[in-house]
Amino acid sequence: ALDPPAVKASTAYAPPPDENRSNPIGLQIFQGACASCHGWNGRGIEQASAGLLGSQTVNDPQATNLLQVVLHGAHMTTAQGEAFMPAFGAAYSDTEIAAVANYVLGHFGDKHGDVKPADVAAARKF
């Protein structure tokens, strides 16, 4: 989805005031570890390459790629130069990564994420 309701109500630096609080752990982790680069509106703060809005990654309810990127990080070369995302696999538990994955799927993809800690544990092996 290119225009999820949560994103439409967000700015780059703030979530909507009525953000769904059903996933407080995911919201807290996104706020602390992700929002400063990706932005609450999903357009990326410093680089467009950090944009999440409209990406296949946030529109896959299985979160296959999302889990790999959160766990292991990412590195790519863009027209603007090098871009990378650090790995968060060592910093967060399977439960916490499942929570932030479900939050990202809901906020940016308007998808109901059902990522479970066991899914994260399995993704760690790749």
N, C-alpha and C positions, 0 to 999 in steps of 0.2 A: 504494500500500500504506500502510495506517495503522500497521502494526506491524512494520517491517523488523527483522531480527535485529540489525543494527548499531546501530539506534536504541534498541532495547530494552536493549542492553548499555551504552549511553551515559548520562551524566548531562548536565545543562546545560553543565557546565564541563569535561568530559573525555570523550574517545572511549573505546570499549572497549579494554581492554589488548591484546587480540589483533586490533586493527583490521587489515584487509587491507592489507598493505604493497605490493601490486602496482602502486600508483599513488602513489609517494612525492611527486611534484610536486603532484598534485591535493590530497593530504593536507596538504602543507606550505602551499599557498596558502590552503586553507580555514582552516587553523589560524591563519595570520597575518592574513588579510583578512576572514574571514566569521564565524568561530565566536563572536567577541565580541558580535555582534548576533543571529545565528541560533541559537546554542547547538548543542552536539553532539547534543542530543536533538530538535532541530528545532522546538522550541516557542517560540523567541524568548526573548531574555534580558530586555530592558526592555519590549518591546511584543509583544503577541500577533500584531500585523500582520507581525512579522518571522518568524513561524512558517513552516516549510517542510513539516512533516509532513502528509501527505495531500493536498498541493496538486497540481493538474494539472501544474504546471510541473516538479516533480521526478519525475513519473510518465510523462513523455513521452520515450521513448528517443531521439527526434530532437532534443530539447532546444531546440525552436524558440523558445519564450518565455524559457527560461532564458538562452540566449545573448544575447537582446536586453536583458534586465534586467542581466546582468553587464556587457555592453559599454556600455550607454547609461544605466543607472540606472533608477530608478522613483520616482514621487511620487504619493501618494494622500492623500485626506482620509478619516479614519476617525472613528468615534464618540468616540474618545479624542483626536482632534486630527490634526495633520499627521504623515505618516510618509514617509520617503524612504530610498532606497538610493543611494549615490553610484555614478557610472559608473566602471568599472575598465578600460575599453577602452584608454585611453592608458597605463595602468600595467603591463599584461601583454601578452606576445606571443600570437599565435594558438595556439601550442603550449601555453602555460601556461593559457590560457582553456579550451582543449579538455580539458586535464587536470583542471582544477577542475570543469568541467561533468560529466565522466565520474565524478568522485569523488562529486559531489552526487547524481547519478542513482543510483549504487550504494548510497550510505549512506542516503539519505532515501527513495528510491523503490524500493529493492531491484531496480533495473533495470540491465541491462548497457548502459552507454552506449558508443557507438562514434562519438563526436564526433571529427572529425579537424580539424587546423589549417585545412584548406581550407574546412571548414564554417564555421569562425569568420571566416575572411577574407570569405566570401560574406555572412555575417550583418552584418559591419561596414558594408556598403553600404546597409543599411536604416535 
